[in-house]
Amino acid sequence: MKNICFYDTDTQKDFMEKARPIYVPGAEAIKLNLAELTRYALQNGYSIMGSVDRHSESDAELKVFVKHCMDKTEGQKKIPETSVANSAFIENRAYSANELKRLMSATAVYFEKQEINVFSNANANLLIRFDAAVVYGVATEYCVKEDVLGMIRRGLDVFVVEDAIAGITPDGEAKAIEEMKSAGARFIKTKDVLEGRVEEMLREMWR
């Protein structure tokens, strides 16, 4: 089996908890599935990769969206359901080859970003070391969509876990899902992942 990663998009408190200023509607409802996917990845030895917002007052994104995931605040932290011991957070800056090698050896690796698209952090191009990604998180029509399309453009086979994502609006989410499907993303459910269907589909695809 080729390299597969589980990719966790922005499951941070400011997006995932109802009391927060930029809560994604329905995010609370997917927490159990997020926990199951995280557990499955850890138990089966898959790398967990992902993105996290890390904002400062000067970030251009904050002119469009309300303040969220501000550096070193409670809201920037990951939710318990997707928190992993031995996690590394890769900043949007240059690193030495040895530094990146050390960071990428962590159980879970998250690319910090100040924009919607994780590939605004050039270090996220390290994802090309994987052949496929199982993607989940928030928000569907923003960061999930941009990350999925970016991975597909870089040659990864992408599976989006449809009952482990949440969008801002039903219309925006529906349009984003169609765009991802048109680009080649495959949509599956948490149950499919837990039953090993991703591995089965990839074996067929990679024959």
N, C-alpha and C positions, 0 to 999 in steps of 0.2 A: 504493500500500500504506500502510495506517495505521501508527501507531507500535507497534513490537514491542520488548520488552526481553527479554534473557536474564537470569534471576534465579537467583543462586547463594546457596543457603541454607547458611550456617555451615560451609563447607569449611575448617575450621581444624584445626591439628595435634592438638589435644586430642581431637577427634572422629575424626580420619581416620588416625591412626597407632597401631599395635597396642600400643606400649609406654606409651601414655598412659592416665590413670586413668579416662577416660570414653569410651574407644574404642567406636565404633559397629560391631558385627559386620558384616563384609562391606564396610566402607568402603574398604579397600585395593583391593578388586576393581573398584570403579567409577572409580578414578583415571584410567585411560586414556580412558574416555568423558567424564569431566569435562574433561580436557585437550582432547579433540576439540571439545566444545561451546564451550569458551572460544575456541579457535582459529577456529572457524566464525564466532562472533559478531564477533570482531575483524576477520577478513578481509572480512566482509560489511557492516561498518559499523553493527552493532547496538549499542545501549547495553547495557552490563552493569551490572545493579543487583544488590543482594543484602543479606544480613544477616550480622553477626558478633556473637558474644557478647563482652562486655567487663565482667568482673566485679570487684567489690571485696569485701572480707570481710563487709560489712554487707548484701549483697544477699540478699533473702528466698529466691531460688531455691536458694541454697546450703544451705538447711535441708532441701531435698528431694533434691538431687543432690550428689554429691561435688564438691569444688572443681575448677573447670575454667575455662579461658580467663581466667585472672586477668590483670588489667591489666599490660601491659608484660612478660609472660612469654613464653617460647618457644612454649608451647602455645597461646597466643592467636593466633599468626601464621597466616596462610593457607598452605595447602600450595603447593608450586611449580606444580603442575598448573593451579591457578586464580589464581595471582598475576598481576596485570596492572600494567604500568608506568602511571604517571599515574592512580593510584587515590585516591579521596577517601573519608574515613570521617566520617560525620555523627553527632555525639553526640546523646544524648537531652536536648536543651536548646533554648532559643530562639535563633534566628539572625535577622539582618537579611535583608531580601529580597535585597540585593546579595551577602551572604555565601552564601546558598543558591544563587543563580544561578551564582556562581563554582564552588562545590562540585559542583553538578549538571552542570557542563560537562566534568568529568573523564571519562576513558575508561571507568572503572569506579567505581561509587558504592556504598558499603556503609553501611547504617544500623546503628549500634551499639545493642545492647540488653542489658538486665539481666533480662529475662523471656523466656519461650518465644516469645511472639507479637511479631513485628517491629513491629506497630502500637501496641505499648506505647511506642514512640518516635513521637511525633506527627508528626515530620518524614517518616515513611514514607508518610504520606498523599500525598506528592508522586508516588507511583506512579500516581495517577489520571491523570497526563498521558499514560500509555500506554494503548493499546487492548487489548493482549494481552501475555502473558508466557509464556516457556518456562522452566519451573522444574525445578531439580535440586539435589541436596545431601543433607543429613542433619539430623535423623533423621526418618524418614517419619512416625511416629505422633506426633511432637511439633512441632518447628518447621516442617517441610515442610507438614504438614497445616494448622497454624494460619495460615501465610502464604498458602497456596492459598485457604483459605476466606475469609480477609480480603480477598484480591484479588477474588474472585468477588463478594463483597458490595459491593465498590466498583466493579463494572461491567466488570472486565477479563475477556476470554476467556483461559482458562488451559490450557496444555498441560504435563503433567507427564511428564518423561522417565523412564520406569519402570526402565530399566537404568542410570540415573545417580542413583538414590536408594538409601538403605539405612536399615533400621529396627533398633530395639533387639531386638524379638522377632518371630518370624514371625506370631504371632496378632495382635499389636498393629499390625504393618504391614498385614496383610490387612484389618483393620477400618478402618484409616485410609484405605486405598485405596478401599474401598467408600463411605466417607463423602465423600471428595473426588469420586468419580464421581457420587454421588447429588446433589451440589451443582452439578454441571455441568462439572467438570474433564475434559479429554480426555487419555487416556494414549497415549503414543507411545514409540518407541524412538530411541536416538541415531542409528541409520542413517536413520530417517525425517527427522530434522532435517537431517542432512548432505546428504540428497538433495533438500532444498527442499520437503518435504511440508507443513511448517507453513504456508509461504507459500501453497501450493496450496489447503490447507483453508480458510485465512482468506479467500482470494479468493472461494471458493464461499460462505462464510458471510456475507461482507460485500457480496454482490451487491445 
